[in-house]
Amino acid sequence: MVGVPRNADASDADRWGWIFAYGTLLAIIGVVAIGEPLATGFVTGFFLGVALIVSGIAGIAAGFSRRGWRSNWLDNVVGSLSLLLGLLVLINPFAGAVSIVWAIGVWLIAIGILEVSAALRSAHHRAWLSFVGLVDALLGIALLLAGPATALAVLATIVGISFILRGVFLALFALWLRRGPDRAGMRP
């Protein structure tokens, strides 16, 4: 749920309980994620592996179709790196939970270098691609220097905070729906 719908009506008010329960569940998952960084890293590693595979396939397809926003060789290289990293993470997600942050760090450094290299040769997007490449490389270096326990704790904290915030938002939205659009100050 991205935002409050403009056309909330009385039938939406009847569903507030489900939304409230979902928001509460998300907040609880967020607290657990912060408290269990290894489990959070494992689950995050699994979903990241899937996302990297999809991203890699899309990048390779963009490179071969000449529709990529970068250059063809960069789309193919980044797509291949993403695909390879995704497969490695999915082969052993638990080991990925321990090493995923370092792998992301290496991945960010490699992509950052490739993006800066492409920016130097590009007539379009030069400043933006350079900026993104430098930020990616710096984030990668920071992750590599963090150490495994600290890095997983940071990852778990970020995931946990995201879930908690979404959960609180949904719970508050559900309470708003419970009052009904007319009583909540929204009239059609």
C-alpha positions as CSV (number, residue, x, y, z in Angstrom):
1,M,0.0,0.0,0.0
2,V,1.7,3.2,-1.1
3,G,-0.7,5.9,0.1
4,V,-4.2,6.7,1.2
5,P,-6.7,6.1,-1.6
6,R,-8.5,9.2,-2.8
7,N,-11.8,7.5,-3.1
8,A,-12.1,5.8,0.3
9,D,-15.7,4.7,0.9
10,A,-17.7,2.9,3.5
11,S,-16.8,-0.6,2.1
12,D,-13.1,0.2,2.8
13,A,-14.0,0.9,6.5
14,D,-15.3,-2.8,6.7
15,R,-11.8,-4.0,5.8
16,W,-9.9,-2.1,8.5
17,G,-9.3,-5.2,10.6
18,W,-7.4,-7.1,8.0
19,I,-5.2,-4.1,7.2
20,F,-4.6,-3.5,10.9
21,A,-3.6,-7.2,11.4
22,Y,-1.3,-7.0,8.4
23,G,0.4,-3.8,9.6
24,T,0.8,-5.3,13.1
25,L,2.4,-8.5,11.6
26,L,4.8,-6.4,9.5
27,A,5.8,-4.4,12.6
28,I,6.4,-7.7,14.5
29,I,8.5,-9.1,11.6
30,G,10.5,-5.9,11.7
31,V,11.3,-6.3,15.4
32,V,12.2,-10.0,14.9
33,A,14.4,-9.0,11.9
34,I,16.4,-6.6,14.1
35,G,16.7,-9.2,16.9
36,E,17.8,-12.0,14.6
37,P,20.3,-10.6,12.2
38,L,21.5,-14.1,10.9
39,A,17.9,-15.2,10.0
40,T,17.3,-11.8,8.5
41,G,20.5,-12.1,6.4
42,F,19.5,-15.6,5.3
43,V,16.0,-14.5,4.1
44,T,17.3,-11.2,2.6
45,G,20.1,-13.2,0.9
46,F,17.5,-15.5,-0.7
47,F,15.3,-12.7,-1.9
48,L,18.3,-10.8,-3.1
49,G,19.5,-13.8,-5.0
50,V,16.2,-13.9,-6.9
51,A,16.2,-10.2,-7.5
52,L,19.8,-10.4,-8.8
53,I,18.9,-13.2,-11.2
54,V,15.9,-11.2,-12.6
55,S,18.0,-8.1,-12.8
56,G,20.8,-10.0,-14.5
57,I,18.5,-11.5,-17.1
58,A,17.0,-8.0,-17.8
59,G,20.4,-6.4,-18.0
60,I,21.7,-9.0,-20.5
61,A,18.5,-8.7,-22.5
62,A,18.8,-4.9,-22.6
63,G,22.4,-5.2,-23.7
64,F,21.6,-7.5,-26.6
65,S,18.5,-5.5,-27.6
66,R,20.4,-2.2,-27.7
67,R,17.7,-0.6,-25.5
68,G,19.8,-0.3,-22.4
69,W,20.3,3.1,-20.8
70,R,24.1,2.6,-20.5
71,S,26.2,1.0,-23.2
72,N,25.7,-2.5,-24.6
73,W,28.8,-3.9,-23.1
74,L,28.1,-2.5,-19.7
75,D,24.6,-3.8,-19.7
76,N,25.9,-7.3,-20.6
77,V,28.7,-7.2,-18.0
78,V,26.6,-5.9,-15.2
79,G,23.8,-8.3,-16.2
80,S,26.2,-11.2,-16.2
81,L,27.7,-10.2,-12.8
82,S,24.2,-9.9,-11.3
83,L,23.1,-13.2,-12.7
84,L,26.2,-15.0,-11.4
85,L,26.0,-13.4,-8.0
86,G,22.3,-14.3,-7.8
87,L,23.0,-17.9,-8.6
88,L,25.8,-18.2,-6.1
89,V,23.5,-16.8,-3.4
90,L,20.7,-19.2,-4.2
91,I,22.9,-22.3,-4.2
92,N,23.6,-21.9,-0.5
93,P,21.5,-19.1,1.1
94,F,22.7,-19.8,4.6
95,A,26.4,-19.3,3.6
96,G,25.1,-16.3,1.6
97,A,23.7,-14.9,4.9
98,V,27.2,-14.7,6.3
99,S,28.9,-13.5,3.1
100,I,26.1,-11.6,1.4
101,V,27.2,-8.2,2.7
102,W,30.7,-8.7,1.4
103,A,29.4,-10.0,-1.9
104,I,27.2,-6.9,-2.2
105,G,30.3,-4.8,-1.4
106,V,32.3,-6.4,-4.1
107,W,29.4,-6.2,-6.5
108,L,28.9,-2.5,-5.8
109,I,32.6,-1.7,-6.3
110,A,32.7,-3.6,-9.6
111,I,29.6,-1.9,-10.8
112,G,30.9,1.5,-9.6
113,I,34.1,1.0,-11.6
114,L,32.2,-0.1,-14.7
115,E,29.8,2.8,-14.4
116,V,32.6,5.4,-14.1
117,S,34.4,3.7,-17.0
118,A,31.3,3.9,-19.1
119,A,30.7,7.5,-18.1
120,L,34.1,8.5,-19.4
121,R,33.2,7.1,-22.8
122,S,29.6,8.2,-22.9
123,A,28.2,11.3,-24.5
124,H,25.0,11.0,-22.5
125,H,24.4,10.7,-18.8
126,R,28.1,11.3,-18.1
127,A,27.7,13.3,-14.8
128,W,24.9,11.1,-13.5
129,L,26.6,7.8,-14.4
130,S,29.8,9.0,-12.8
131,F,28.0,10.1,-9.6
132,V,26.1,6.8,-9.3
133,G,29.4,4.8,-10.0
134,L,31.3,6.7,-7.3
135,V,28.5,6.2,-4.8
136,D,28.2,2.5,-5.6
137,A,32.0,2.1,-5.2
138,L,32.1,4.0,-1.9
139,L,29.2,2.0,-0.5
140,G,30.9,-1.2,-1.5
141,I,34.1,-0.2,0.2
142,A,32.1,0.7,3.4
143,L,30.5,-2.7,3.4
144,L,33.8,-4.6,3.0
145,L,35.3,-2.7,5.9
146,A,32.4,-3.2,8.2
147,G,33.1,-6.8,9.2
148,P,30.6,-9.6,8.9
149,A,28.8,-9.2,12.3
150,T,28.5,-5.5,11.9
151,A,27.4,-5.7,8.3
152,L,24.7,-8.3,9.1
153,A,23.5,-6.2,12.0
154,V,23.3,-3.1,9.7
155,L,21.4,-5.2,7.1
156,A,19.0,-6.6,9.7
157,T,18.4,-3.1,11.1
158,I,17.6,-1.6,7.7
159,V,15.2,-4.4,6.9
160,G,13.7,-4.2,10.4
161,I,13.1,-0.5,10.3
162,S,11.5,-0.7,6.9
163,F,9.1,-3.4,8.1
164,I,8.3,-1.5,11.3
165,L,7.6,1.7,9.5
166,R,5.4,0.0,6.9
167,G,3.6,-1.8,9.7
168,V,2.9,1.3,11.7
169,F,1.7,3.2,8.6
170,L,-0.7,0.4,7.7
171,A,-2.0,0.1,11.3
172,L,-2.6,3.8,11.4
173,F,-4.3,3.7,8.0
174,A,-6.5,0.9,9.2
175,L,-7.6,2.9,12.2
176,W,-8.3,5.8,9.9
177,L,-10.5,3.5,7.8
178,R,-12.3,2.2,10.9
179,R,-13.4,5.8,11.6
180,G,-14.8,6.0,8.1
181,P,-14.0,8.6,5.5
182,D,-16.8,10.9,6.6
183,R,-15.8,10.9,10.2
184,A,-12.1,11.1,9.3
185,G,-12.6,14.4,7.5
186,M,-12.7,13.1,4.0
187,R,-15.9,13.7,2.1
188,P,-16.4,12.8,-1.6
